[in-house]
Amino acid sequence: MSLKAFLEQQGLHGPEYEKCILEVEKIINKKGDSVYFPDDSPFTQGQQNWLGGFLSGLNSRIIDAQGDSKNQESDLDNILVLYGTQTGNAESLAEEAAEKASEFGMKANVCGMDEITSESLLGYDRTLLITSTYGDGEMPDNAQVLWDEMNKDSAPRLEKTHFAVLGLGDTSYDLFCQAAVDWDKRLEALGGHRVMDRVDCDLDYEEPFSDWITKVMPVLAKIGGSGQQIEKREINTKPVAKPKWSKKSPFPAKLTLNKILTKNASTKETRHYEISLEGSDMNYEVGDALGVIPTNCPDLVSSVIDALSLDPFEEIICAEGSTKSLKEVLTNDMEIKLPSKELISSVAKLSGDSELNELLLPENKSKMSDFMWGRDLIDFLIDYENIKFTAEDFIALLKPIQPRLYSISSSISKHPGEVHLTVASVRYESHGRQRIGVCSTFLADRINEDTPVKCYLAPNKNFGVPSDDSLPMIMVGPGTGIAPFRAFLEEREMSKATGKNWLFFGERNRESDFFYEEEFSLWQDKGLLTRLDLAFSRDQENKIYVQDRMLQQGAELYEWLQQGGYFFVCGDAQRMAKDVDKALHTIVVEHGNMSEEDATHYINEMKKDKRYVRDVY
């Protein structure tokens, strides 16, 4: 959308405005490095403020376009490493891929899918694409706009493009690595040449990625920028910095506070944790997550072993050649709450159960999902008690225990050497058995002074407070989605930021579920929290949610967006995030006087400018 069209959409027009438009666009096109208003601008200061968000995005895209134009010829000798990410894993692998490319004399341009246009892909004849999958087989947030462009009939043809795709996913989901599958097919459909079969990685992606990148780089190097042979050579590049603490090598932190946030009358249990990072040298940013590596509940471990009639002290030979007891392996190393697809298939085959075998057919995915609702691994072992596995065969059907990522709810500026978490304890009854969450109850029930919290940082580079601390923030965080926004507000408090802050928070009941109420009230009194809109769904006959509060305040919310405001969402991906997104589109249509198409474009521009960012799960 042009600046003139944007202003006319806001009802601003006339000779003076047109003169200002020409002057501003002249400055943009001439200099390409700054955007500002002439001294005789007819816009008020308030109008200049809300135009800031639009102009910032326009300026960055003009600079990108100029860079693309200048570098298109040289880009033909480079490779593009394109990533789609929700939590940052694909981005980290893209950076590692770029480092590997340098070993083969290639310069790699690492680019998020929200940082490039479909036409820009024509500037590269070698492309590596690394993407995760979000939700139910959907594109990650930063990939959606580019994916929509590439699916149009007008998408550019890629006959000169040689590509390879790597997917990140979780085999427990039916649409495993679906985003990677879709990209792989689409690039081929547009004429691209696949240089290596797609690789789909499960949760432990490090080894398959390393194998893939080791194999694909020599192939790309032989293709060369113009099809010529390129001799491998070593060049000096700065390697990607490896964190000291990671999933493979976590820091043994100490839990210093475990506090229940919910009141006795609550139908839930949500806790606040404070963890000491002393001795780790960890330094996180607000918006990052903390990976916590749990152990399994001892009672569940015993139930599994008893159901299998195995000896808990039977020695198991581990992958690295060491030995552990079966009890140790099931406690510390393997996922024993949810059954793997391999275990379910094995039970179905060995039992000969016609109903279970029928459910495993591809056309019965929906029925299988309904059947699995509320069932755990222990159910299969008890319900099919006649089937017995050896210890080794059983372990071979399990997946490694995975870290749980929790949004950090503190600012290190306010709490040096500490990290805070806000976690809902998972406890429920299903199919006649009591169930508990693996990590949430590990933190709540099984940590003491002698039990370390094995953890590491998981950066989320795009999910953080605006670099310009004068710009407004709108934060939507019901339930434990409040966690990063407590951190955002602490960060703005410590930096004395001048930007306005608006929080939408929701839960079931105000009396029992209003997390951090005293802190938010204090921030309101101080003027840090400009607006606080609450949605307690069960305090009235008709349920009210955060998206309803957004719609009620649509005019003001849209005004904040026009002022260059950032819009953040954290929490449930399946329902809340989709409902909030729908409400946002409705607000832009109604209060921006836009068509559905224009509203979608407006919101996509916010995504490109990283002014609409989500941390959803």
N, C-alpha and C positions, 0 to 999 in steps of 0.2 A: 504494500500500500504506500502511495506517495505521501509526502508531508502535506501537500495541498488537500488530497482526498481525506487524510486523517483529520485535518482541521475542519473541513467542511462537515465531516461526520459529527463533529462536536458543535456544529452551528456557528463556527467562526469563519467569516468570509469578508470580502470587500477589498477595495484598492490597497488600503494600508497593510492588510494581512498578506495580500498577494505580493506586495513589495518586500515584506519581511521574508516570505517564503523564498523568493528569488535570491535574496541576499544570503540566507542561511544555506540554501542548496549550493550557491556559488562557492561559499566558503568550504562546504563539505567536499565538493568535487575538486576544488583547487588544492586544498591542503591534505585532506584525507587523514588527518591526525587529531582533529579536535572539532567539536561542535559547540557553538555558542550563539547567543542572540546579539544582533547589532545594538548599539547604545540607544537608537531611536525606535527600538522594537515597540509595537503597539500592545504587546502582551503584558498583562499584570504579572507581578511576581508569582502569584499562585498558579497562573496559567503556565508560566515558564517552568515551575516546579513539576507540574504533572506532564508537561511535554518532555521532561528530562528522560523518563523511561523510554519513550518512543524514539527520541533522538539518539540515545545511547545505543539502542539496538540497531538503528539505521546506520550509525557511524561504524559500528563494529563490522557490519555486513559489507559496507562499502570498502573498508580496509581489506577485508578478506577477499573481496572480489578483485581489488587492485593487485593483491598479492597473488591471487590465482592467475591473473592475466600476465603478470611479470614473470611468474615462475613456471608457467605451463610447459614451456619448452624444456626447461631443466628438469621438471618433474618426470619427464619421460625416462630419465635415467635413475629415478628413485623408485621405491616401492611404497605403497600406501598400506598402513596397518590400521584398519578400521575396527572400532569396538562399540558394542552395545552393552550397557551395563546398568544394573539396578543398585548393586552394593559396592562396586569397585573392583571385583575380582577380574573381570574381563579387561579392565583398564590396566591393571597391574601386569597381566599376561601380555598385553599389547606392548607395554614398555619393555618387557623382557624380550619379546620378539624383535623389537627395534635394535636392542643390544646385540642379539644374535646376528641380525642382518649385517652389522658393521664388520663382523668377522669374515664376511664374504665380499667385502668391498662395496656394499650397498648402503645407501643412505635411506633410512626409513622415516617417513612422516607419520607420526602417530596422531590419530584424529578420532574424536568421538563422533558418533553418527549425527549428533545435533550440531556439529561444527562444520558440516559440509553439505553442499547441495548435490542433487543428482547429476547436474551437468559437470560438476567438478570432478566426478569420477572418471571422466574422459581424459583427464590430465595424467592418468597413470595406466601403464599397461601391465602392471603387476600389483595385485591387491590381495592382502591377507585379511580375512574378516573373522573376528572373534566376538561371539555374543552369548549372553545368558538368555534364559527364558523366564518370563515373569508370569505369575498367576496361572491361569488355565491355558497354557500354550501361547501366551501373548508376547508381543515385543516388549523389551524393557523400555522404560519411559524415554530415555534419550534416543531411542531408535525409531519411535513411532512415526515421526514426521517424515523422515527420509524414506521409511518403508512405504508410506502412503504415496510419496512422489514416485518411487520406483515401480509402483503397481499401476500407475496410470498408463493409458495407451500412448501418451506422449513421452514416456520415459526414454532416456537415451539408449541407443544400441551400443553394445559393449563387445563388438567383434574383435577389438584389439586388446581386450582385457584377459589376462591370465590370472586365475584366482584359486584360492583354497580357503575352506571354511572350518572353523573349530567351534563346537558348541559346548556350553557349560549347563549342566542340569542336574536332575535328581531322578533316578530310575523309579522312585516310588510314585512318581506322577505318570499318568497315562500318556500325556503329550510330552514325553521326554525330549528335551532339546528341540522343541518344535520351531522356535525362532530360527535356529541354525538350519534346520531342514528347509524352512520356507525361503531363507536367503539363498541357500545352495541351489534350489530349484529355480528361483527367479533370476539369478545371475546367469545361469545356463540358458534360460528361456530368452534372455536379452542378447544372446550371442556370445557370452563369455566362455572362455576355455578353462575347464577344470583341470588343474595340474596334479591334483591328488584327491583321493576320496575324502569326503567329510569325516572328521573324527568327532564323536559325541562323548563328552566326559561326564562321569558321575561325580559325586561330591568330592571324592579324592582325585582331583584333576591334575595334580602336579606332574606325576609320571607320564600319563598319556600326552600332556601338553609338551613335555620335554622331548618325548619320542617324535611327536608330530613336527615340532619346530626344527629338530635336528634333520629330519628327512626332507622337509619342504624347502628349506633355504638353499641347498645345492641346486635343486630343480629351478628355482626362481633365478638364481645366479647364472645358470646356463642359458636361460632365455634372454637375459640382458635387456637393456632399455630399448633396443631396436632389433632384438632377435639375435644379436651377436654373442659370441662366447666371452664370458668375463672370467678372468683368472682369479681364483680365491687369493685374498691377501689380508694381512693383519693391519689394522689401522688403529690409532689411539682414539678411543672414545671413553667417556666417563661412564662406568658401569652403573646400572640401576642399583640404588642403595638398598641393601637387604636389611630389614628390621632385625634387631637383636632378638626380639621375642616373637614367636609365630605359633601357628597351629601345631607344627612339628616340635617346637621348642618353647612351650609356654612359660610365663613367669609365675612362680609360686607366691601369689599375693596373700595378704592377710585380711580377713573380714573383720572390720572394727565396729560396725553397727548393723543390726538387723531389726528393723522397726516396722510394725504393722500400721499401714496408713488407713485402712478401712475400720469402721466402728463395728461393734458387736452385732448390730442389727443387719449388717450387710449380707447380701447373698453371695458375696465374693470375698476373696482374701488377696489384697495387694500390699506389697511390702516395699520399703525403702532400704536400700543397702548402701553402706559406705565401705569402700575397699582401699586399703593402703597400698600405694605403689612404691613405697620407700625401697630404694636400692635397685630400682628397675631402669631409671633414666627415661621412662616413658613420658612422652609429652603429646597429649592429644588435642584435637580441635573440637569445638562444639559441633555437633552433627555426626561425629564419629560413633562407631559402635565398639563394644567390648565383647570379644569372643571368650566364652567361658566353657571349659571342658569339664563336664560332669562325670560322676560315677553313677552306676545303677543302684537302685534301692536294694539293700541286702535281702529284704523279704521277697522281692520279685526274683532275685537270683536264686534263692532257695526254692521258690515255687517252680521255677523252670527246671532246675536240676531234679527235683522230686518227680515232676511230671514225666521226665525222661528216664527215671530210675537209673541215674548215673551217679558215679562217685565224685563228689565235689573236689576231691584231692587228686584225681587222675591227672597225670602230667600231659600237658599239651606242648607240642613242639611249635614254636612261633616262627614267623617268616624269617627273622634274623638269626634263627638257629638256637635261640635260648629256649628254656622250658619254663612254663608257668602251670599252676594248678588250674583245672577247669573253672573253679570258683573265681580265681583271680582274673581269668580271661573274660568271663561273663560280667564281672563287676566293673572292670576298668577299660576293656577294649572293644566290646561289641554292642551293637544296638539290639536290645532284647524287649523293647516295648512294642514297636510296630513290626509286623512280619514283612520280610522282603518278598518280592514277587516270586523269587526262586523257591522260597520256603513254601509258599502257598501252592505253587505248581507241584512241588514234590509231594506235599500232603495229598493233593488231589489225585496224583498218579498212583501213589502207594495205597491210598484208601479205596480207590475205585468209586468214590462217591459221585454219583451221576449229577446231582444238583450242583456240587462245587465245580466239577469239570465243565458243566454247561455254562456256569457263570464266567469261567475263564475265557470263553470264546470272545473274539474281538467285538462282535456285534452286541455283546451284553455288558459293555463297560459301565453303563449307567446302573444296571441292576447289581453289578459287582460292587460299585461304589456304595449303593444303599446297604448291601449285605455287610460291607466292611465297617460301616459307621458304628463307632463305639466298640469295635472288636480289636483286641491286641494279640500279640504273638501267643501269650499264655492260653488264650481261648482255643487256638488250633491244637495246642499240645494236650489240653484237657478234653476237648470235644472229640478228638481223634486219638484217644488214649491207647488204642491197640497198635498204633504206629510208633515204632521206636527207632531212634537214630543212634549211631555211635557218636561219641563226643566230637571226633574229627569231622564226621559227615555233617553234624548239626552246625558246627562253627563255620563250615564251608558255605552254608546257606544263609549266613548272617552278614550284615553290613557293618563296617567299623562305626563305632560311636562317634557322633559328630559334635563339634562345638555348637553352642547356641549363641547367636548374636543378639545383644541387647543395646538399644539406643542409650547412649550416655546421657544422664540427666544432671550433669554438673559442668561448670566451667572451671578449668584448672587455674584460671586467673583468680577465682574466688576461693578455691580449695586446692592449694598447692600440694602435690604429692598424693592426691586422692582422686578416686573416680566413684561416682554415685550411679546407682541403677534403680529403676522403678519397674518391678516385676509382679505380675499376677500369678499367684500360686494355683496350679492346675490340680483340682481335686473334684472328682465326680463319680457317680455310680452308673454303670451301664451293664446290661445283660446279667444282672444279679451279682456283679463284682465291683468292688471299689477300685477306682483308677486314680493314678497320680501322674503329673508331668515329670519328665526325667530331670531336667535342669532346675525348673522352678522350685521343686521340693528338695532338690539337692542343696540349693542355697538356703531355703527356709528351714529345713529340718536336720540336715546332716553335716553342717559346717560347725566346727568348734575351734578352739585356739590351736589345736594340733593339726587341723585339716587345712591345707593351703587351697586357695582358689586359683586353679591353673588358668591363666588368661593371657590374652594378647590383644593388641589394638587392630581394628578393622577400619581404616580411613574411609570416609565418604566425602570426597573432595567437593562435590557440588552442593551438598546439603549443609549450609552454614549461613551465618549472618551476612548481610550484604557488606561488601568492602567499603561502600559509601555509607557511613553510619548516620547520615541525615535522611536516608530513604525509609519509608514506612515498611513495616513487616506485618503481614496477616498470617496467623498460625492457627491451623485446625488440628487439634489433637485430642480426641476423645479417649477415655480409658488410659491405658499405659502409653498411648500415643502422646501424652503430655510430656513424656521424659525429655526429648531434645529441646522442647520449648522452655522448660525450666532452665536448661543450660543456656539457651539463646538469651533469655532475659537476664540471667546472671552475667553473661558476657557483656551485654549492653550496659548493665549497671556498672560493671567494673571499668569499662572504657568510656563511661560518661557520654554515650552516644545520644545524639539529639533526635534521631528518627522516632516516629510514632510506632507504637506496638499494640496490636489487637489480637486477642486470644479467644478462640472458640473452644470451650471444653465441655464434654458431656460424659455422663455416667448414668447409673440406674436411679439412685436416690441421693438427694443433696445431704440429708442428715448423716448418712453413713459412708458416702462414696466421693466426697469432695476432697480429692488429694491436694495437699499443699495449700489449703485454704488460707491459712494465716500468712504465708509468704505472698500469695497473690494479693491479698487485701493490703498488706504493707506496701507492695509495689504500686498498687492503685493510689494509695495515699501519697506516695512520693512522686507520683506522676510518671513513673517508668512504664506502667501498664496503662496505656491510654484508654483501652476498651476491653471489657471482659464480658463475653456473652456465654451464658450457661444453658445447657440442655440436659435436664435430668429426666430421662424417658419415662420413669414409672412414678413420678410425683403427681401425675394427673391422669385422668381417664384416657385421653388421647395421647399416645406417645409422641414425644418431641425429640428430634435429633439435631446434631450440629448443622446439617444441611438445611433444616427448617429455619434455624436462627440466621443462617446466611441469607436466605431468601427474604426474611423479614427485614434485614438491614441492607438489602441489595443496592440501593441508591448510594449509600455512604461507602459500601465496599467497593463499588465501581469507581467512585471518586478517588479512593486510596490507590487503586490500580492505575488510574490516570495520572496520579502524582508520582508514578514510578515505583509503586509498591511491589514488594515481593510476596508471593503467595506460597506458603508451605503447608504440606499435609503429612501427618504421620499416624500410622495405625493400621487397621484391618484393610487388606487389599480387596477382598472378595466382595464386600458390600459397601462399607463406609466410603472408601476412596472413590468408588464408582459413583455413588450418590452425590458426593461432594463435587466431583467433576461435572456431573450433570447440572447441579445447582449453579456452578460457576458459569457454565455455558448459558443457562437461562438468564442469569444476572447481566451478562455482557450483551445478550440479545435485547433484553428489555430496557436496560438503563443506558446502553450505548446506541440504542436505536439502530441495531444492525440486523442483517439477515443471518440465518443459521450459518451460511457459508462464510460470511465476513467475520462472525463471532469465532468460528473455528480457526480462521486465519489469525485473528487477533490473539487467541490463546496459544496457537502454535508459535507465534512470534515471541510470546512470553517464555515459552519452553526453550526456544533457541537462545534467548538472552539469559536463560537460567533464572528467570523471575518466577517461574512456576515449577517447583521442585517437590518431589514426594519421597518419603521413606516409608514404604508400605510393605506389609508382610502377611 
